[in-house]
Each structure stands twice: as C-alpha cells, then as structure tokens.
Amino acid sequence: MKQASGPEKINIEENSVGINFKKSEQVKKHLNNSSYPWKDEISSGPVINDSLVIYVDSKRLKDIIELESLKIINNIEKKLGFSVNSIRVELQNSQQ
C-alpha cells in the first residue's frame, strides 16, 4: 500500500493565479530604490501574467504613472533583465 508523502509543495513561480512572486519582489525593490518623484506615494502590487499592478492614492498620480508607463517598463527590463508587458494602475480601496 502506498503511503501519502505529505502535502505537495507549491511552486510559487507557476501557480494557477499567475502571480510571479519573485518578479513582484524584484520590481518592488527596484521602484523603492528608483529616482521617480512619486515613489513614496505608491504601493507596488504583484506581477500577474507579466502585468505589473501599482496602487496609488489619487487620480492625478494614476494619470502620471500611466503616462510614464513605457519609461517604467523600459527601466524594469534594462535594470532587472526581464520584461513586464503592461502596467495596471489602480486606486487603493480607500480612494475608490
């Protein structure tokens, strides 16, 4: 009779939700150490299916980051060595 080997280890890089935790952490560190003037006003979210989520507190900041999204994507690719296909900027729950 085959005995159960215990719980199956979850691969955090290949999960059913599509969140890449390693890339998410690298992007968070990159944004925190960057020279963007708005870096202290955002919360870096997860990288889901190569799309970065950034949470902001105001509509004004959302518009600024959306305008700079190509520049941010290029910097991530240049500094971290992987590409993010898009940036999704969302207002934090308290601001919706």
C-alpha positions in Angstrom: 0.0 0.0 0.0 1.3 3.5 -1.0 1.7 5.9 1.9 0.9 9.6 1.4 4.1 11.6 1.2 2.6 14.7 2.9 1.4 17.9 1.3 2.5 18.8 -2.1 5.0 21.7 -2.3 3.6 24.6 -4.2 5.8 26.1 -6.9 5.4 29.9 -6.3 6.6 30.7 -9.8 4.0 28.6 -11.6 0.6 28.9 -9.8 -2.9 28.9 -11.1 -3.4 32.6 -10.3 -0.5 33.7 -12.5 1.3 35.7 -9.8 5.1 35.7 -10.1 6.3 36.4 -6.5 10.0 36.6 -7.4 9.4 39.2 -10.1 7.0 41.1 -7.8 9.6 41.4 -5.1 12.3 42.4 -7.5 10.1 45.1 -9.0 9.1 46.4 -5.6 12.8 46.8 -4.6 13.5 48.5 -7.9 10.7 51.0 -7.5 11.6 51.7 -3.9 15.3 52.4 -4.9 14.4 54.4 -8.0 14.6 58.1 -8.5 10.9 58.6 -9.5 9.5 61.6 -7.7 6.3 59.7 -6.8 8.0 56.5 -5.5 6.9 57.2 -1.9 3.2 57.7 -2.9 2.7 54.3 -4.5 2.4 50.7 -3.3 3.8 48.1 -5.7 1.5 45.2 -6.3 2.0 41.8 -7.8 3.3 40.9 -11.2 0.3 38.9 -12.7 0.9 37.2 -16.1 3.7 39.7 -16.9 1.5 42.7 -16.0 2.6 44.9 -13.1 0.0 46.3 -10.7 0.7 49.6 -9.0 -1.7 51.0 -6.3 -2.0 54.8 -5.9 -3.9 57.2 -3.6 -5.0 59.8 -6.2 -6.4 60.1 -9.7 -3.7 62.6 -10.5 -0.9 60.2 -9.6 -2.7 57.4 -11.6 -2.7 59.6 -14.7 1.0 60.5 -14.2 2.1 56.8 -13.9 0.0 55.8 -16.9 1.8 58.5 -19.0 5.2 57.2 -17.8 4.3 53.5 -18.1 6.6 52.9 -21.2 9.5 54.5 -19.4 8.9 52.4 -16.3 8.6 49.2 -18.4 11.9 50.0 -20.2 13.7 50.7 -16.9 12.5 47.4 -15.4 13.7 45.5 -18.5 17.0 47.3 -18.5 17.8 47.0 -14.8 16.2 43.7 -13.8 16.6 41.7 -17.0 13.0 40.6 -17.6 10.1 42.3 -19.3 6.8 43.4 -18.0 4.2 43.7 -20.8 2.0 46.3 -19.2 1.3 48.3 -16.0 -2.1 48.4 -14.4 -2.5 51.4 -12.1 -5.4 51.1 -9.6 -6.7 53.4 -6.9 -6.4 52.0 -3.4 -9.6 50.8 -1.9 -10.0 53.9 0.4 -10.0 56.1 -2.7 -12.5 54.3 -5.0 
